[in-house]
Amino acid sequence: MGIRYFAYPVSPRQIAQSHACPRGCFDGDDAWEHWGPGDEPTLNLDKCYPELQWILGGDEPRASFALVEGAVTHTGFGWQSFRRTLNVNETRTVADDLDSLLAVPNAISVPKCRFGSPHDCASENLVRARDFARRVADAGFGIHYCIG
């Protein structure tokens, strides 16, 4: 199985709920009401999220690092997932930062995927992350993500 990354849009109403219940206790699915079931954007980085953490983090993390920041907490019984909710403004900032990063593709060093993919999954995931964040921000939603 392994530790994985998954993100989905949350409405401003659900963002307010996340302050009361940080583990993702949301009532209703406002994204379905906006996009329709199965049409709402999601971001599944699977096990390749550490490559994005490496690219976007570092000594001076980029604003878009907020989309992948965090790690599970290891316990004697496995791990506890890391969860975070980005508000609408943070989501817009992530999208804008990924736009500026990808505007100059040769300016970043991209590691190869750890899982032997014939493609650079980090490069593809940066584009997918930008497109996801842009679509969610343009709809006026925030992002909830889980690493675990």
Secondary structure, 3 states (H helix, E strand, C coil): CCCCEEEEEECHHHHHHHHHCCCCCCCCCHHHHHHCCCCCCCEEEECCHHHHHHHHCCCCCCHHHHHCCCCCEEECCEEECEEEEECHHHHHHHHHHHHHHHCCHHHCCCCCCCCCCCCCHHHHHHHHHHHHHHHHHHCCCEEEEEEC
